[in-house]
Amino acid sequence: MIIKRLQAGIYAANCYIVASSDKSEAIVVDPGGDVEQILSEINKIGAEIKSIILTHGHGDHIGGVMALKRSLPVPVLVHKADLEMVKSSALNMSSSMAMGEVYFEPDLLLTDGDEITIGDEKLITIHTPGHTLGGICLYGGGNLFTGDTLFKGSIGRTDLYGGDFETIIRSIKNKLLRLPDDTIVYPGHGPESSIGYERQKNPFLRK
């Protein structure tokens, strides 16, 4: 699996281009902005983009969706519980963000356990509510894309619409910490980590 991280948009959310090892197919995860840069990296990889996947519906992660889709006519996927968020600039908070209002109707709705195929590889959708109602992580090939659920040494904030502290802790402990320690964590902001590191060092998870 080939993984390219870009800090996209004015809020520097991590956008990931995830391609199969043979570079035949790829997906884009959380295009928060800087669409020309994303397209440039896609061209360098040379893979066919199959879909745009959103880990959740906040404005800093979806800011580039519609511009990207104008260049890449591929489906946009989000968990069903964040449908109303991506359709409302008030709920996704883009109406109060510097990039301006963003809202759209996604093409497909995800549920827990859905498989996303990338060439001969696949990612599994893990529903991890707590940061938002429909937050997801994507797991496959020893890699875990956690959006704003889990960061290096921290967790996503829970004081916004759809957030709940106890829920996000359950999501992480009951679903993510069951994965192998050497699983690489690719978060929605900040540097990479691993499940083993978070299990041992994350102060929110050591209680």
Secondary structure, 3 states (H helix, E strand, C coil): CEEEEEEECCCCEEEEEEECCCCCEEEEECCCCCHHHHHHHHHHHCCEEEEEECCCCCHHHHCCHHHHHHHCCCCEEEEHHHHHHHCCCCCCCHHHCCCCCCCCCCCEEECCCCEEEECCEEEEEEECCCCCCCCEEEEECCEEEEECCEECCEECCCCCCCCCHHHHHHHHHHHHCCCCCCCEEEECCCCCEEHHHHHHHCCCCCC
